[in-house]
Amino acid sequence: MSAARVALRCAGRRVHGRTAPLTSASQSQRRHASSFYNTAIAGLTSEQQEFRNAVSEFAQREVAPRAADIDKSNNFPMDLWEKLGDMGLLGVTVSSKYGGIEQGYFEHTLAMEELSRASGSVALSYGAHSNLCVNQIHRHGTDAQKAKYLPDLVSGKKVGSLAMSEPGSGSDVVSMKLRADKVDGGYVLNGNKFWITNGPIASTLVVYAKTAPEKGSKGITTFIVEKGFDGFSTHQKLDKFGMRGSDTCELVFENCFVPEENVLGRIGGGAAVLMSGLDLERLVLSGGPLGLMQAAFDYAVEYVHDRKQFGAPVGTFQLMQGKIADMYTNLNASRSYVYAVARACDQGQISRRDCAGAILYSTEKAVEVASESMQCLGGNGYINDYPVGRILRDARLYTVGAGTQEIRRMLIGREFNQELAAQ
């Protein structure tokens, strides 16, 4: 299925049978938001542009008007899952056999970017579902596993999650303590997972556990866990600084039985599943900082055009023009790098150091651009009636989520050391 056909399917669909006009995301809707995305510089094909436009229209209609309330309530609106499914967005990289739209990681990154421009927290939960869970099952699952789990996940009838981190195993993920002991017919899991996006609402979870702790990274195995499994439970939802509404919690496994047919990949092969998934996770999630930057930039440019001091728009002052120039340049430099890495991945050239570099750079610049956007608004930037504070808080998540900035730098440096040592 071509991107154009997907876009037409998206654009022509009326969510749950109703026609809904584009509505304002806030009291000061940006008049020229779409024009600030430079399509010619982005290098999109006509099909990719059509795809992006369809996602953007959906996000601005269904997500952006609710972004502030989602942040305040710290609750994900559950009706959005099936709407995302209706659009085909929950299975961007999935075969049409399971309801997917058979696109590449470039399109997946575009979707992540446009959803993030509307709401960082909705997009983060979307990425955890569509990339961390759905894409992993699609890449590594058996035919039976894919047939059982993917249709409901792709349609949005069920919510997916991935559980890797633990209270004592964050960056050092291989030190995880969740045990999976072999029993007749399957495995019994005991332990905890922490900081799990979609944990409170997920029906299907990709979980990493130690089947052979003495073997270190070679003793990790991946499992598909269902919410209803005996011995599985969730603890209280976390109250986060940003990305509020992207529901996050601790998972508890107390003699949780997982049938043998729910092993994802081979026994002891979990580290390979994990690491290969992390490269693509870093790429797709790089769309998050891009969307947040675009939202912050669009709002700031509009604001300084309208806001007057000393009898003139503040945007005409040279210091403010300098801020706008720096924000625009940082945004487009980040986008060029992320898009280049995405195109390479779709051609089979997955570079660990560049997937890490893409999210490292885009995250750093997203925090910077969001902070400068807040500064452009002056005192209003510090008021929660305006969205830039929320955008800055959301951007900060990417400095620690999906790996910290420090780990990303370590990975890049290590890749070069390993390459030189092998010569």
C-alpha positions in Angstrom: 0.0 0.0 0.0 1.5 3.3 -1.0 1.9 6.3 1.3 -0.5 8.2 -1.0 -3.2 5.6 -0.6 -2.7 5.6 3.1 -3.0 9.4 3.2 -6.2 9.3 1.2 -7.6 6.7 3.5 -6.7 8.9 6.4 -7.9 12.2 4.9 -11.1 10.8 3.7 -12.0 9.1 7.0 -14.4 10.8 9.4 -13.7 9.6 12.8 -16.5 7.5 14.1 -18.7 8.7 11.3 -18.7 12.4 12.1 -17.3 15.3 10.2 -15.2 17.6 12.5 -13.7 20.8 11.4 -10.2 21.7 12.5 -10.4 23.4 15.8 -8.2 25.7 17.9 -5.6 24.1 20.0 -5.6 27.1 22.4 -6.9 30.7 22.8 -4.2 31.9 20.3 -4.4 29.4 17.5 -1.4 29.8 15.2 -2.5 31.3 11.9 0.4 30.1 9.9 1.6 26.9 11.7 1.6 24.8 8.6 3.7 27.3 6.6 6.5 27.3 9.1 7.3 23.7 8.2 9.5 24.1 5.1 8.4 21.2 2.9 11.1 21.9 0.2 13.9 21.8 2.7 12.4 18.7 4.4 12.8 16.8 1.1 9.5 14.9 1.3 8.1 13.2 -1.7 4.6 14.1 -2.8 3.3 10.9 -1.1 5.2 11.6 2.1 3.8 15.1 2.1 0.3 13.8 1.6 0.8 11.3 4.5 2.2 14.1 6.8 -0.7 16.4 5.9 -3.3 13.7 6.8 -1.6 13.0 10.1 -1.3 16.7 10.8 -5.0 17.3 10.1 -6.0 14.4 12.4 -3.7 15.5 15.2 -4.8 19.2 15.1 -8.5 18.1 15.0 -8.5 15.3 17.5 -5.5 15.8 19.8 -4.4 19.4 20.0 -7.6 20.8 21.4 -7.3 18.4 24.3 -3.6 18.7 25.0 -3.9 21.2 27.9 -6.6 19.1 29.6 -4.6 15.9 29.2 -1.6 17.6 30.9 -3.7 18.9 33.8 -5.7 15.7 34.4 -2.7 13.4 33.8 -5.0 11.0 32.0 -4.8 9.6 28.5 -8.2 9.9 26.7 -8.9 6.2 25.9 -11.1 7.0 22.9 -8.1 8.2 21.0 -6.7 4.6 20.6 -9.4 3.5 18.2 -9.3 6.8 16.4 -5.5 6.3 15.9 -6.3 2.7 14.7 -9.0 4.0 12.3 -6.3 6.2 10.8 -3.9 3.3 10.3 -1.3 4.9 12.5 -1.0 2.1 15.1 0.4 -0.2 12.4 2.6 2.0 10.2 5.3 -0.6 9.8 3.0 -3.6 10.0 1.9 -5.9 7.2 -1.6 -5.4 5.8 -2.2 -9.0 6.7 -2.6 -7.8 10.3 -4.3 -4.5 9.5 -1.1 -2.4 9.1 -0.3 0.0 6.3 3.2 -1.4 5.3 5.2 1.8 5.5 8.7 2.5 6.6 10.4 4.0 9.6 10.5 7.4 7.9 6.7 7.5 7.8 6.6 6.3 11.4 8.9 9.1 12.4 6.7 11.6 10.5 3.6 10.4 12.4 5.5 10.7 15.7 6.5 14.2 14.8 3.0 15.5 13.9 1.4 13.9 16.9 4.0 15.4 19.1 3.3 18.8 17.6 -0.2 18.4 18.9 0.6 16.8 22.3 3.9 15.4 23.5 2.2 13.0 25.9 -0.2 11.5 23.5 2.6 11.0 21.0 4.9 9.3 23.6 2.1 6.8 24.5 1.6 6.3 20.7 5.3 5.6 20.2 5.4 3.1 23.1 2.4 1.3 21.6 3.2 1.4 17.9 7.0 1.0 17.9 8.1 -0.5 21.2 5.3 -3.1 21.4 3.6 -3.6 18.0 6.8 -3.3 15.9 8.7 -5.7 18.1 6.0 -8.3 17.9 5.8 -7.8 14.1 9.6 -8.2 13.7 10.2 -11.1 16.1 6.8 -12.9 16.6 5.8 -16.2 15.2 2.9 -16.3 12.8 0.6 -17.5 15.6 1.7 -14.7 17.9 1.3 -12.0 15.2 -2.2 -13.4 14.2 -3.2 -13.4 17.9 -2.0 -10.0 19.1 -1.4 -7.6 16.2 -5.0 -7.1 14.8 -6.4 -5.8 18.1 -3.2 -3.7 18.8 -3.3 -2.2 15.3 -7.0 -1.4 15.5 -6.6 0.2 18.9 -8.9 -2.2 20.6 -6.0 -3.1 22.9 -3.1 -1.0 24.1 0.5 -2.2 24.0 3.6 -1.5 26.1 7.2 -2.6 26.6 8.7 -3.3 29.9 12.5 -3.2 30.2 13.6 -0.8 33.0 13.5 -1.8 36.7 13.8 0.1 40.0 17.5 -0.8 40.1 18.2 -1.3 36.4 17.8 1.8 34.3 20.8 2.6 32.0 22.4 -0.7 33.1 19.4 -2.7 31.7 21.4 -6.0 31.4 21.5 -6.0 35.2 17.7 -6.6 35.4 16.5 -8.8 38.2 13.1 -10.0 36.9 13.4 -13.7 36.8 11.6 -16.2 34.5 11.9 -19.7 35.9 11.0 -22.7 33.7 8.0 -24.7 34.8 5.8 -27.3 33.0 4.2 -25.5 30.1 5.9 -22.2 30.4 7.7 -19.8 32.8 7.0 -18.2 36.1 8.0 -14.5 36.4 8.9 -12.8 39.7 10.1 -9.2 40.1 9.3 -5.6 39.1 9.5 -3.2 36.1 9.5 0.5 36.6 8.8 3.7 34.6 6.7 1.7 32.1 4.9 3.9 29.6 1.2 2.7 29.0 1.7 0.4 32.0 -1.6 1.3 33.7 -3.7 0.8 30.6 -1.8 -1.8 28.6 -3.5 -5.1 27.6 -0.4 -6.6 25.9 3.1 -6.1 27.1 6.5 -7.1 25.7 8.5 -8.0 28.8 12.3 -8.8 29.2 13.3 -11.2 32.0 16.3 -13.3 33.0 15.8 -17.0 32.2 19.5 -17.7 33.0 20.8 -14.9 35.3 24.3 -16.5 35.4 24.7 -15.9 31.7 24.3 -12.1 31.9 23.1 -10.6 28.6 22.9 -14.0 27.1 20.4 -15.1 29.7 17.7 -12.6 28.8 14.5 -13.7 27.1 11.5 -11.7 25.8 7.9 -12.6 26.7 4.5 -11.4 25.6 2.4 -10.8 28.8 -1.3 -10.2 28.9 -2.9 -8.0 31.5 -5.1 -10.8 32.7 -2.3 -13.3 33.5 -2.4 -14.5 37.1 0.3 -12.9 39.2 0.5 -9.8 37.1 -0.5 -6.4 38.5 0.3 -2.7 38.3 1.1 -0.2 41.1 0.0 3.4 41.4 0.4 5.6 38.3 3.4 7.9 38.6 2.9 11.7 38.9 5.4 13.1 36.4 7.0 16.5 35.8 6.1 16.3 32.1 4.5 14.0 29.6 1.5 14.0 31.9 -1.3 11.9 30.5 1.2 9.4 29.1 0.2 6.9 31.8 3.3 5.4 33.5 3.6 3.0 36.4 5.4 0.1 38.1 4.6 -3.5 37.0 4.6 -6.3 39.6 5.1 -10.0 38.8 4.3 -12.4 41.6 4.5 -16.0 40.4 3.1 -14.8 37.1 2.7 -17.7 34.8 3.5 -17.1 31.1 2.8 -20.0 28.6 5.7 -21.2 26.5 4.0 -20.1 23.3 4.4 -16.5 24.6 8.2 -16.5 24.3 9.0 -13.8 21.8 12.1 -14.8 19.8 14.4 -17.5 21.1 15.2 -18.4 24.7 18.2 -16.4 25.7 17.9 -14.2 22.7 16.2 -11.3 24.4 19.3 -9.0 24.4 19.4 -9.1 20.6 15.7 -8.3 20.4 16.2 -5.5 23.0 19.2 -3.9 21.4 17.9 -4.0 17.8 14.6 -2.6 19.0 16.4 0.2 20.8 18.0 1.5 17.7 14.7 1.8 15.9 13.1 3.1 19.1 15.6 5.9 19.2 15.0 6.8 15.6 11.2 6.9 15.7 11.1 8.7 19.1 13.4 11.3 17.6 10.2 12.6 15.9 9.0 13.6 19.3 11.6 16.4 19.9 11.0 17.6 16.3 7.3 18.0 16.8 7.8 19.7 20.2 10.3 22.1 18.6 7.9 22.9 15.8 5.1 23.6 18.2 7.3 25.8 20.4 8.7 27.7 17.4 5.3 28.2 15.7 3.9 29.7 18.9 6.8 31.9 19.6 6.9 33.4 16.1 3.2 34.1 16.1 3.4 35.7 19.6 6.3 38.0 18.9 4.6 39.2 15.7 1.5 40.1 17.7 3.0 41.3 21.0 3.9 45.1 21.0 6.2 47.0 23.3 7.7 50.4 22.8 5.2 50.9 20.0 6.4 48.0 17.9 6.1 44.3 17.6 8.7 42.7 19.8 9.6 40.4 16.9 11.1 43.4 15.1 13.7 43.9 17.8 17.1 42.5 16.7 17.6 40.4 19.9 14.3 38.7 19.3 15.0 38.2 15.6 18.3 36.5 16.7 16.3 34.1 18.9 13.9 33.2 16.1 16.8 32.7 13.7 18.6 30.3 16.2 15.4 28.4 16.9 14.6 27.9 13.2 18.1 26.8 12.4 18.3 24.4 15.3 14.9 22.9 14.3 15.8 22.4 10.7 19.3 21.0 11.4 17.8 18.5 13.8 15.1 17.5 11.3 17.7 17.0 8.5 19.7 14.6 10.7 16.7 12.7 11.9 15.2 12.4 8.4 18.5 11.3 6.9 18.9 8.5 9.5 15.3 7.4 8.9 15.8 7.2 5.2 19.0 5.1 5.8 17.1 2.7 8.1 14.4 2.2 5.4 17.2 1.2 3.1 18.5 -1.4 5.5 21.4 0.7 6.8 20.7 0.9 10.5 23.5 2.7 12.3 23.5 2.4 16.0 25.6 5.5 16.5 23.4 7.6 14.2 20.1 6.4 15.7 21.6 7.5 19.1 23.0 10.7 17.5 19.6 11.6 16.0 17.8 11.5 19.3 20.7 13.0 21.2 20.9 16.1 19.0 17.2 16.6 18.5 16.5 16.3 22.2 19.2 18.8 23.1 17.9 21.3 20.6 14.2 20.7 21.6 15.0 21.6 25.2 16.9 24.7 24.0 14.2 25.8 21.5 11.4 25.3 24.1 13.3 27.3 26.6 13.8 30.1 24.1 10.2 30.0 23.1 9.3 30.5 26.8 11.6 33.5 26.9 10.0 35.0 23.8 6.7 35.1 25.7 8.2 36.9 28.7 6.0 36.6 31.8 3.3 34.9 29.8 5.7 32.0 29.1 5.7 31.2 32.7 1.9 31.0 33.0 0.2 27.7 32.4 -2.5 29.3 30.3 0.1 29.3 27.5 1.4 26.0 26.1 5.2 26.7 26.0 5.7 25.6 29.6 4.1 22.3 28.9 6.2 21.9 25.7 9.4 22.5 27.7 8.4 20.0 30.4 7.6 17.4 27.7 10.8 18.0 25.9 12.8 17.2 29.1 11.5 13.6 29.1 13.6 12.8 26.1 16.8 13.6 28.0 16.2 10.6 30.2 13.6 8.5 28.3 14.6 5.8 25.8 18.1 6.1 27.3 19.7 9.1 28.8 21.7 11.7 27.0 24.8 10.4 28.7 24.2 6.8 27.6 23.7 8.1 24.0 27.0 9.8 24.1 28.6 6.7 25.5 27.1 4.6 22.7 28.4 6.9 20.0 31.9 7.0 21.4 32.0 3.2 22.0 30.9 2.6 18.4 33.9 4.5 17.1 36.3 2.8 19.6 35.0 -0.7 18.5 35.4 0.2 14.8 39.0 1.4 15.3 39.9 -1.6 17.5 38.7 -4.0 14.8 41.0 -2.5 12.1 
